[in-house]
């Protein structure tokens, strides 16, 4: 998911912002390359070339799922990305999560097998943009939510059979900071220090 406007980041696209010499989206792609067979990037048409440059040489086949309805929120971006794959399951993650844990991604795929989704719940909040979805039901759930005027990423979850991944499971299976994201320049600086 890279189609956001990066409003809190300033006048640049955070997806391709340099994090210690590597574009942010490339750091995410490199981290998830192990558990994934392909990478589908949802972005706006105007971002595609810069994102493609940032992902040049990534060790996965890359498909671009351009926003057909820009500015409809993260749910529309999620739907576009899910529509662009033939895989039965997909891991959805934001381009600003440079410490995503590949081992935890594998755990989410395992938890999703008997469900429509495996969604972490941390501190009482669901993490729909750090979750695994069964593609066909998730696309339908996204479409129903969008048709009802809902745009938040979690709007589709009510129509899905979700395995809730608890705080205790996250603590056991995810590396510290796996959910950390970069929204501001200060966040980017903190992430660089962590690296």
Protein Blocks (a to p, Z undefined) as FASTA:
>chain_A
ZZbgolmnojadfklpceehiafklmmmmmmmmmpmbdcddddfklmmmmmmmmgoiacd
cdddddfbghibjklmmmmmmmmpcbfbdcdddfklmkbcfklmmmmmmmmmmmcbdcdd
eehiacfklccddfklmmmmmmmmmmnopabfklmmmmpccddddfklmmmmpcehklpc
cfbfklmmmmmmmZZ
